[in-house]
């Protein structure tokens, strides 16, 4: 029969390992969520930049056409 103290130590070791793994997984999931949020913000800013550059190109084209 196994020693109760060694069984308890094994259970504690497995529990600590499970807690550390769970914390690591939670941190990884949080980083993915933060990354998604950052990428979404970047995408919005790039779309805004594309609109601004498109407007600038139209104005430049109109000014070039009127000066000719």
C-alpha positions as CSV (number, residue, x, y, z in Angstrom):
1,X,0.0,0.0,0.0
2,X,1.2,3.5,-0.8
3,X,2.3,5.9,1.9
4,X,-0.5,8.5,2.5
5,X,2.2,11.3,2.7
6,X,3.6,10.5,-0.7
7,X,0.0,10.3,-2.2
8,X,-0.7,13.7,-0.7
9,X,2.5,15.1,-2.1
10,X,1.8,13.7,-5.5
11,X,-1.7,15.2,-5.5
12,X,-0.3,18.6,-4.5
13,X,2.3,18.5,-7.2
14,X,-0.3,17.6,-9.9
15,X,-2.6,20.4,-8.5
16,X,0.2,23.0,-8.6
17,X,1.1,21.9,-12.2
18,X,-2.6,22.2,-13.3
19,X,-2.9,25.6,-11.7
20,X,0.2,26.9,-13.5
21,X,-1.0,25.4,-16.8
22,X,-4.4,27.1,-16.4
23,X,-2.8,30.4,-15.6
24,X,-0.5,30.2,-18.6
25,X,-3.5,29.3,-20.8
26,X,-5.5,32.3,-19.4
27,X,-2.6,34.6,-20.2
28,X,-2.3,33.3,-23.7
29,X,-6.0,33.7,-24.4
30,X,-5.8,37.3,-23.0
31,X,-2.9,38.1,-25.3
32,X,-5.0,36.8,-28.3
33,X,-7.9,39.0,-27.2
34,X,-5.7,42.0,-26.9
35,X,-4.1,41.3,-30.2
36,X,-7.5,41.1,-31.9
37,X,-8.5,44.4,-30.4
38,X,-5.3,46.0,-31.5
39,X,-5.6,44.6,-35.1
40,X,-9.2,45.8,-35.3
41,X,-8.1,49.3,-34.3
42,X,-5.3,49.2,-36.8
43,X,-7.6,48.1,-39.5
44,X,-10.0,51.0,-38.8
45,X,-7.1,53.5,-38.8
46,X,-5.9,52.1,-42.2
47,X,-9.4,52.4,-43.7
48,X,-9.6,56.0,-42.5
49,X,-6.1,56.7,-44.0
50,X,-7.2,55.2,-47.3
51,X,-10.3,57.5,-47.3
52,X,-8.1,60.5,-46.6
53,X,-5.6,59.6,-49.2
54,X,-8.4,59.0,-51.7
55,X,-9.8,62.4,-51.0
56,X,-6.4,64.0,-51.3
57,X,-5.9,62.3,-54.7
58,X,-9.3,63.6,-55.9
59,X,-8.4,67.2,-54.8
60,X,-5.0,67.0,-56.4
61,X,-6.5,65.6,-59.6
62,X,-9.1,68.3,-59.7
63,X,-6.5,71.1,-59.1
64,X,-4.3,69.7,-61.7
65,X,-7.1,69.5,-64.2
66,X,-8.3,73.1,-63.5
67,X,-4.7,74.5,-63.8
68,X,-4.2,73.0,-67.3
